[in-house]
Amino acid sequence: MQIEAMKELAMITRFREATIEEKREMWQEVCGTIEAGYSKYDVNLSGYTAQFKTDDKGAVFSAMTSDWENACKAKLDRKERQMLNRAKMRFEQFCRDAGTGDYEDRKKVENYVHRYPQLREIVDMIGRDKDPSKEEKDTVVYRFMPTTVAKNSSVEEIDRVESGDNLERVLPVELSMPEDLFFKRYATKELQQFSSPGKDKPKKIEEHRKDPRLTKGPIIVSIDTSGSMSGQPQRIAFSLLKQLLRMAKKQKRPCYLISFSVRSKSIDLAKPRNWRMIDNFLEHSYSGGTDGEQMLAEAIRVLQKGTYEMADVLIVSDFEFPVPNPSTIENIDKEKALGTRFYGLKIGHYGVKGYRHIMDKIWEV
């Protein structure tokens, strides 16, 4: 719309500055443009044509051109306001939907936490709100400081700034501009926003500790997504997961998520861009059997990374799968000796027998 209006305003300027002969040559094009775009109340073309027979042609051309220019600018202004109003309505709807959805989601989660107090106890334990055991003493000479969990795609760590209309990544300075200008830039996707996050490299430092457990260290959560977990077990598991993810984001703790059934898949939430992929990561997962061995192997592999050493590992499952191989149990014991804790939430009435001596603590609902 703006490009067409600019072309028309350029035509008006050429017509105003043209000689009488040049105006006559442009007349058919000018009449077609005015008749197609305006009513007689905007530009009375027939009235001006009649005046050419009696009045000074230069004065008539000047008056007509002035009316045409004013009408063109008024039309452009109306179109811009319509565009801004549509953008404003979309923005307000986005805010309403986000607010309502978040409220409903939190309400459901809190209902489950109230119904199953074990979930709150798990969050507190994983959150390390309780005092660590005074009997645990050790010294860590070298370790990697973990990367932090960002609040969104990436605000603190970016590769570049780009133009767009993603309200979750918009630069704060854009929110301070006048309302009309903001909605215009939003509608035309010209808001300045953060782009791809840069890679966060762990920093190796020398550190001495009496207690090998971090006060608020990284988290590894394994969610059983097999067919036996569908329905109410799934809702309980998701309620706990959402509580843990909020805590991880608030406390800026690296979080690694593993879903497992027949096969395991994982997502590293220490990488800020991966937070947008959580919903897609978990959907359509509840089918098939359970392979706990593959899940535990993935958890141990992640524990051996600098970012996730001494993490809290939580397995949410009905535990209807065999106990690990002896080599896997040996690796679990090695990680526990380094400060890792293995917790479990058993949902259902079966399973878990062989895991009680493997896990540090298992809750049941």
C-alpha positions as CSV (number, residue, x, y, z in Angstrom):
1,M,0.0,0.0,0.0
2,Q,2.7,2.5,0.9
3,I,4.6,1.8,-2.4
4,E,1.5,2.4,-4.4
5,A,0.8,5.6,-2.5
6,M,4.4,6.8,-3.0
7,K,4.1,6.2,-6.8
8,E,0.8,8.1,-6.9
9,L,2.3,11.0,-4.9
10,A,5.2,11.1,-7.4
11,M,2.7,11.2,-10.3
12,I,0.9,14.1,-8.6
13,T,4.3,16.0,-8.2
14,R,5.1,15.4,-11.9
15,F,1.6,16.6,-13.0
16,R,1.9,19.7,-10.8
17,E,5.3,20.7,-12.2
18,A,4.4,19.8,-15.9
19,T,3.7,22.3,-18.6
20,I,0.2,22.7,-20.0
21,E,1.2,20.5,-23.0
22,E,2.7,17.8,-20.7
23,K,-0.5,17.9,-18.5
24,R,-2.6,17.3,-21.6
25,E,-0.4,14.2,-22.4
26,M,-0.8,12.9,-18.9
27,W,-4.5,13.7,-18.7
28,Q,-5.9,10.3,-19.6
29,E,-3.6,8.5,-17.1
30,V,-4.5,11.1,-14.4
31,C,-8.2,10.8,-15.0
32,G,-8.0,7.0,-14.8
33,T,-6.1,7.1,-11.6
34,I,-8.6,9.6,-9.9
35,E,-11.7,7.7,-11.1
36,A,-10.4,4.4,-9.9
37,G,-9.3,5.6,-6.5
38,Y,-11.6,8.3,-5.4
39,S,-15.2,9.4,-5.3
40,K,-16.5,12.8,-6.5
41,Y,-16.5,13.9,-2.9
42,D,-12.8,13.4,-2.7
43,V,-11.9,14.8,-6.1
44,N,-14.7,16.3,-8.2
45,L,-13.1,15.5,-11.6
46,S,-16.2,16.2,-13.6
47,G,-16.5,19.6,-11.9
48,Y,-13.0,20.6,-12.7
49,T,-13.3,19.4,-16.3
50,A,-16.3,21.7,-16.7
51,Q,-14.4,24.6,-15.3
52,F,-11.7,24.3,-18.0
53,K,-14.2,25.8,-20.5
54,T,-14.6,29.1,-18.6
55,D,-11.9,29.5,-15.9
56,D,-8.1,29.9,-16.1
57,K,-6.8,26.4,-16.9
58,G,-3.6,26.9,-14.7
59,A,-5.7,27.8,-11.6
60,V,-8.1,24.8,-12.3
61,F,-5.1,22.4,-12.6
62,S,-3.6,23.7,-9.4
63,A,-6.9,23.4,-7.4
64,M,-7.5,19.9,-8.8
65,T,-4.0,18.7,-8.1
66,S,-4.2,20.0,-4.5
67,D,-7.5,18.1,-3.9
68,W,-6.0,15.0,-5.5
69,E,-2.9,15.2,-3.3
70,N,-5.0,15.7,-0.1
71,A,-7.2,12.8,-1.0
72,C,-4.2,10.6,-1.7
73,K,-2.6,11.4,1.7
74,A,-6.0,10.9,3.5
75,K,-6.4,7.5,1.9
76,L,-2.9,6.5,2.9
77,D,-3.5,7.7,6.5
78,R,-6.7,5.6,6.7
79,K,-5.0,2.5,5.4
80,E,-2.1,2.9,7.9
81,R,-4.6,3.4,10.8
82,Q,-6.5,0.3,9.7
83,M,-3.2,-1.7,9.6
84,L,-2.2,-0.4,13.0
85,N,-5.6,-1.2,14.5
86,R,-5.4,-4.8,13.1
87,A,-1.9,-5.1,14.6
88,K,-3.1,-3.7,17.9
89,M,-5.9,-6.2,18.0
90,R,-3.6,-9.1,17.2
91,F,-1.2,-7.9,19.9
92,E,-3.9,-7.5,22.5
93,Q,-5.3,-11.0,21.6
94,F,-1.8,-12.4,21.9
95,C,-1.4,-10.9,25.4
96,R,-4.9,-12.2,26.5
97,D,-4.3,-15.7,25.1
98,A,-0.8,-15.9,26.7
99,G,-2.1,-14.6,30.1
100,T,-5.2,-16.9,30.1
101,G,-3.2,-19.9,29.0
102,D,-0.5,-19.4,31.6
103,Y,-3.1,-18.9,34.4
104,E,-5.1,-22.1,33.4
105,D,-1.9,-24.1,33.1
106,R,-0.6,-23.0,36.5
107,K,-4.0,-23.7,38.1
108,K,-4.0,-27.3,36.8
109,V,-0.4,-27.8,38.0
110,E,-1.2,-26.4,41.5
111,N,-4.2,-28.6,41.7
112,Y,-2.0,-31.7,41.2
113,V,0.6,-30.5,43.6
114,H,-2.1,-30.0,46.2
115,R,-3.6,-33.4,45.5
116,Y,-0.2,-35.2,45.5
117,P,2.1,-33.5,48.1
118,Q,4.9,-35.8,47.1
119,L,5.3,-33.6,44.0
120,R,6.1,-30.6,46.2
121,E,8.6,-32.6,48.2
122,I,10.3,-33.7,45.1
123,V,10.6,-30.1,43.8
124,D,12.0,-29.1,47.2
125,M,14.5,-31.9,47.2
126,I,15.6,-31.3,43.6
127,G,15.7,-27.6,44.4
128,R,18.1,-28.5,47.3
129,D,16.1,-26.3,49.7
130,K,17.0,-28.9,52.4
131,D,20.4,-28.8,54.1
132,P,22.9,-31.1,52.4
133,S,24.3,-34.0,54.5
134,K,27.1,-32.9,56.8
135,E,28.7,-36.3,56.5
136,E,29.5,-35.7,52.8
137,K,33.0,-34.4,52.4
138,D,35.3,-34.3,49.4
139,T,37.5,-32.0,47.3
140,V,37.0,-31.1,43.7
141,V,40.2,-29.6,42.2
142,Y,39.0,-28.8,38.7
143,R,35.5,-28.6,37.3
144,F,33.5,-26.8,34.6
145,M,31.1,-24.1,35.7
146,P,27.7,-25.0,34.1
147,T,26.1,-22.8,31.6
148,T,22.9,-21.1,32.7
149,V,19.3,-21.6,31.6
150,A,18.0,-18.5,29.8
151,K,14.5,-17.1,30.1
152,N,13.7,-17.3,26.5
153,S,15.2,-17.8,23.0
154,S,18.3,-15.8,24.1
155,V,18.5,-12.2,25.4
156,E,21.9,-12.2,27.0
157,E,23.7,-14.3,24.4
158,I,23.0,-13.4,20.7
159,D,24.6,-13.6,17.4
160,R,22.9,-10.6,15.9
161,V,19.8,-8.4,16.0
162,E,17.2,-8.7,13.2
163,S,13.8,-7.2,12.2
164,G,10.6,-9.1,12.8
165,D,7.4,-9.3,14.9
166,N,8.3,-12.0,17.5
167,L,7.1,-10.3,20.7
168,E,9.0,-12.9,22.9
169,R,12.4,-11.7,21.4
170,V,11.7,-8.0,20.9
171,L,14.4,-5.6,22.2
172,P,13.3,-3.7,25.4
173,V,14.0,-0.3,23.7
174,E,11.2,-1.0,21.2
175,L,8.6,-1.1,24.0
176,S,9.4,2.5,24.9
177,M,8.4,4.0,21.6
178,P,5.0,5.8,20.9
179,E,2.1,3.4,20.6
180,D,1.2,4.1,16.9
181,L,4.9,3.8,15.9
182,F,5.2,0.5,17.8
183,F,2.1,-1.1,16.2
184,K,3.2,0.1,12.8
185,R,6.6,-1.5,13.2
186,Y,4.9,-4.6,14.6
187,A,2.5,-4.8,11.7
188,T,5.3,-4.4,9.1
189,K,7.6,-6.8,11.0
190,E,10.2,-4.0,11.5
191,L,10.6,-4.4,15.3
192,Q,14.2,-5.0,16.4
193,Q,14.5,-8.4,18.0
194,F,17.2,-10.8,19.2
195,S,18.3,-13.5,16.8
196,S,20.2,-16.8,17.2
197,P,22.0,-17.3,20.5
198,G,25.7,-17.8,20.5
199,K,27.3,-20.9,21.9
200,D,28.0,-20.8,25.6
201,K,31.3,-22.5,26.4
202,P,31.9,-23.9,29.9
203,K,34.7,-22.3,31.8
204,K,37.2,-24.5,33.5
205,I,38.3,-23.2,36.9
206,E,40.1,-24.5,40.0
207,E,37.8,-25.0,43.0
208,H,38.0,-26.6,46.4
209,R,34.9,-27.9,48.2
210,K,34.2,-29.9,51.3
211,D,30.8,-30.9,50.0
212,P,30.8,-32.3,46.4
213,R,27.1,-31.4,46.1
214,L,26.3,-28.1,44.4
215,T,23.9,-25.8,46.3
216,K,21.7,-25.5,43.3
217,G,23.2,-27.7,40.6
218,P,22.1,-29.0,37.2
219,I,19.0,-31.3,36.8
220,I,18.4,-34.3,34.6
221,V,14.8,-35.4,34.3
222,S,13.8,-38.6,32.6
223,I,10.1,-39.0,31.8
224,D,8.6,-42.3,30.9
225,T,6.5,-41.8,27.7
226,S,5.4,-45.4,27.1
227,G,1.8,-46.5,26.6
228,S,1.4,-47.5,30.3
229,M,1.9,-43.9,31.3
230,S,-1.0,-42.4,29.3
231,G,-3.9,-40.8,31.0
232,Q,-3.7,-39.8,34.6
233,P,0.0,-40.9,35.0
234,Q,0.9,-38.6,32.1
235,R,-0.9,-35.6,33.7
236,I,0.9,-36.2,37.0
237,A,4.2,-36.5,35.3
238,F,3.7,-33.3,33.3
239,S,2.6,-31.4,36.3
240,L,5.8,-32.3,38.1
241,L,7.9,-31.6,35.0
242,K,6.4,-28.1,34.6
243,Q,7.1,-27.3,38.2
244,L,10.7,-28.4,37.8
245,L,11.2,-26.5,34.5
246,R,9.9,-23.3,36.2
247,M,12.3,-23.8,39.1
248,A,15.2,-24.5,36.7
249,K,14.5,-21.3,34.7
250,K,14.0,-19.2,37.8
251,Q,17.2,-20.5,39.4
252,K,19.1,-20.5,36.1
253,R,20.0,-24.1,36.4
254,P,21.0,-26.3,33.5
255,C,18.3,-28.8,32.8
256,Y,18.5,-31.9,30.6
257,L,15.2,-33.6,29.6
258,I,15.0,-37.3,28.5
259,S,11.8,-39.0,27.3
260,F,11.9,-42.7,27.0
261,S,9.7,-45.6,25.8
262,V,10.9,-48.0,23.1
263,R,13.6,-45.5,22.4
264,S,15.0,-42.5,24.2
265,K,15.2,-39.0,23.0
266,S,16.6,-35.9,24.8
267,I,16.8,-32.1,24.8
268,D,19.4,-30.0,26.5
269,L,17.7,-26.9,28.0
270,A,21.1,-25.4,29.0
271,K,20.9,-24.2,25.3
272,P,18.4,-21.3,25.4
273,R,17.0,-21.9,22.0
274,N,15.7,-25.4,23.0
275,W,13.1,-24.0,25.5
276,R,10.9,-23.2,22.5
277,M,10.9,-26.9,21.5
278,I,9.6,-28.5,24.7
279,D,6.0,-28.9,23.7
280,N,6.9,-30.4,20.3
281,F,9.5,-32.6,22.1
282,L,6.9,-34.2,24.4
283,E,3.8,-34.5,22.2
284,H,2.7,-37.8,20.6
285,S,5.0,-39.8,22.8
286,Y,2.8,-42.1,24.8
287,S,2.9,-45.4,23.0
288,G,4.9,-48.7,22.9
289,G,7.0,-50.3,25.6
290,T,9.8,-49.1,27.9
291,D,13.6,-49.3,27.5
292,G,15.0,-48.1,30.8
293,E,18.5,-49.3,29.9
294,Q,18.9,-46.8,27.0
295,M,17.5,-44.0,29.2
296,L,20.0,-44.7,32.0
297,A,22.9,-44.9,29.5
298,E,21.9,-41.5,28.2
299,A,21.7,-40.0,31.7
300,I,25.1,-41.4,32.6
301,R,26.6,-40.0,29.4
302,V,25.2,-36.6,30.2
303,L,26.5,-36.7,33.7
304,Q,30.1,-37.1,32.4
305,K,29.8,-33.7,30.6
306,G,31.2,-30.7,32.4
307,T,27.8,-28.9,32.4
308,Y,25.9,-31.7,34.2
309,E,28.4,-33.2,36.6
310,M,26.9,-33.9,40.1
311,A,23.4,-33.3,38.7
312,D,20.2,-34.4,40.4
313,V,18.7,-37.2,38.3
314,L,14.9,-37.7,38.5
315,I,13.2,-40.6,36.8
316,V,9.4,-40.3,36.5
317,S,7.9,-43.7,35.5
318,D,5.7,-46.6,36.6
319,F,9.0,-48.5,36.7
320,E,7.5,-51.4,34.7
321,F,10.8,-52.3,33.1
322,P,13.8,-54.6,34.1
323,V,16.5,-53.5,36.4
324,P,19.7,-52.2,34.8
325,N,22.6,-54.4,33.6
326,P,25.4,-54.8,36.2
327,S,27.7,-52.5,34.2
328,T,25.0,-49.8,34.2
329,I,24.6,-50.2,38.0
330,E,28.3,-49.9,38.4
331,N,28.3,-46.6,36.4
332,I,25.4,-45.3,38.5
333,D,27.4,-46.1,41.7
334,K,30.4,-44.2,40.3
335,E,28.3,-41.1,39.6
336,K,26.7,-41.3,43.1
337,A,30.2,-41.4,44.6
338,L,31.0,-38.2,42.8
339,G,28.0,-36.4,44.2
340,T,25.1,-37.2,41.9
341,R,21.8,-38.2,43.4
342,F,19.3,-40.5,41.7
343,Y,15.6,-40.0,42.6
344,G,12.5,-41.6,41.3
345,L,8.7,-40.9,41.2
346,K,6.8,-44.2,40.8
347,I,3.3,-43.6,39.4
348,G,1.1,-46.7,39.7
349,H,0.9,-49.9,41.8
350,Y,3.5,-52.1,40.1
351,G,7.2,-52.1,39.4
352,V,10.0,-50.4,41.4
353,K,11.1,-53.5,43.5
354,G,14.5,-53.9,41.9
355,Y,15.2,-50.1,41.9
356,R,14.9,-49.4,45.6
357,H,18.6,-50.3,46.3
358,I,19.7,-48.4,43.2
359,M,17.9,-45.0,43.7
360,D,18.7,-42.7,46.6
361,K,15.0,-42.1,47.2
362,I,11.7,-43.1,45.5
363,W,8.4,-41.4,46.0
364,E,5.1,-43.2,45.1
365,V,1.7,-41.8,44.0
